[in-house]
């Protein structure tokens, strides 16, 4: 698993590239997964990995795919504790969500209704092999993309983060948390994805 270049990521045929025009791409990572004898979509992977943890809307719960380690949980707990003190996580009703960029065709194609809440996030869309969720609060308006692409020999899982500033505080905030994201959180999350894949599809 590794960070990949923006150029490599933009060559992958995904809807997110045209949808998120003008929104800075902060991070993009990829992890190669073991081959499987049949064709697997992202939606199938999410449901298989989360089949025992379906959320209230009947959707595969994304957080169960990204199982955090103790260290990651501690860092997230600290972040949310500080956020509660300063009101960082209060959602702004004036934010124009990324769902406003969807076409009618996108909405029809989405397997989950745009705007559906998924824990801390709101669903923008879930296609068979691509999903975008967003989060908007006083720190940033961010979106996380996951995608599963079949390669000639196996599968590749992509994870990308887009961030739009909501105030002068956003660049400072993103700079402060960058080392934790890049050195601890994202690598562990992708190791968790690989482990879930191996449990679900690498049994033979």
N, C-alpha and C positions, 0 to 999 in steps of 0.2 A: 504494500500500500504506500502511496506517495502523493505529494502534491504534483499536479500536472500543470502545464502551461495553458493560458487562456486560448492560445491558438489551437492547441490539440482539442480542447473541450469544444470550441466553436465549430470544429469539423464534424462533431457528432450530430446527427440529424435529430434535433430536439425542438419542440415548440417554444421552450423557454427563451431561446436566443432572440426571437423576434418579439416575444411578449414583453421581455424585460429591457428593451432598448432604452438607454438613458439612465438605467439604474446600475451603479458600480458593482462589479463582480469582485468580492473581497477574497474569497478562497474557493479553490476547486481541487478536490481530491478524488482518487480512484483506487479501487482495490480489485484485483483479479480473483475470480472465484473458480472453484474446481468445475470441470465439465460434468454435464448430466446427460443421460441418454435421451431425454425428451426435451421439448421446448418449454421454457418457463418464462412467464411474464412477471413483471414487478408486482402486479396485483396478486398473482398467485403466490409469489414469494412472501409478500406481506401477510396474506391470510394463513399460509402454512406456518410461518414463524410465530404468528399471533393467534392461532386457532383457539387457544384456551383463554385469551384475554381480549375478547371483543368488547368494544366500548358501547356506550349507551345507544349509539346510532346504528350499531351493527357493522361498523367499519373496523378493519384491522387497526389496532392501536399502534401508532408509529413508535411511541416511546418504548414499547416492549421489544422492538427490533433493536433499538439502541440501548442495551442494558449497561448502565454506568457502573464503573468500579467504585470502590469505597472512596478513593481519592477524588474521583470526578464528582461523586455525590456530595462530598464535603465542600468542594469548591462551589458547586451549584447552590448548596444550602447557604453558604456564606454570601454568595451573590444575591440570592433572593431575600435574605435577611436584611442586607444593606438596602436592597431595592424597596423593601417595605418601609424602612425608616425614612427614606428620602422620596418615596412615592414614585420611583422610577418606572414601575410596572403598571401604572394607571393607564388604561387605554384612552387615547384621544378620540373623541367623537368627530373631530374635524378631518381626520385622515381619510384620504381617498384611497381605498384599498385596491390592491392589484387585480381583484376580480373585475373591476370596472374596465380592464383592458381586454377581457375575454370577448370573443365573438359568439354569436348564437351557435355556430358550429362547435366551438370549444365547449360550451355549456351542455350541448346535447351529447358530446363525446365523453364528458367527464363521468366517471363511475360513481363519484360522490358529489353531492350538490355543492357548488361553490359557496363559500361562506360558512360551511359546517365547521363547528368548533372541534378541535382535536387537542384536548388538554390546554397547553399554553398557546396553541397555534389556531389559525383559521385556514381551512382548506381553500386554495385557489382552484386547483383542479387535480384529479387523478385520472390519468389515462392508463392504458394497459401496462406501459413500460416507463412511465414518467409521472412524477408527482411534485407539485409545488405547494408549499404552505407558507403562510406569512404570520408575522408578529408585529404589532405596532404599539408602542408605548412612548414614554417621555425620553427614552434613550435613543431610539432608532426605529425606522420602519424597515424590517428585515424580512427576507424570504429565503427558505431553504429548499433546494431542489435535490431529489434523489431520482436516479434513473438506472435501469438495468438494460444493458445492451449485449446481445449475443455476438461473440467474435468467432473467427474460424475454428478456434480450438476450445473455447470455454465461454465464460460470461465476464463482463466487466461492470462493476457497480460504481456509479458516479455520485458524488456529494458536493454540492456547490452552495455558496452563501452569497446573497446579494444584500446590500445595505444602502438605504437612502437616508440622508441626514434629515432630522426633524428640527434640529437647533444647532447652535454652535458647540453644544456639549457632545454631539454625536462623534465627531472625529477624535476628540480627547478620550471618550469612553472606549471606542474601538481600539485605539492605540494601547490603552492600559490593559485591556483583556486579551490582546493579541497573543502574547506568549503562552497564556494558559490554553487558549483555543488551539494554537498550532502545535504546541509541544505535548499537551496532555489530553485535552478533550477530544479533538478530532481523530488522532491516531487510535485512541481507545475505542471510540465509537465504530470505526471501521473494522477494528479487530473483532468487535462484537458482531458486526454484520457478517463477517466471514464465518464466525463460529455458528451463527444461526443458520447460515447456508449449509454448512457442513452437517449440522444436525438434521436439516430437512431433506437435503438432496444428495449428499455424498455418502450414502449408505452402501453403495455397491460399486 
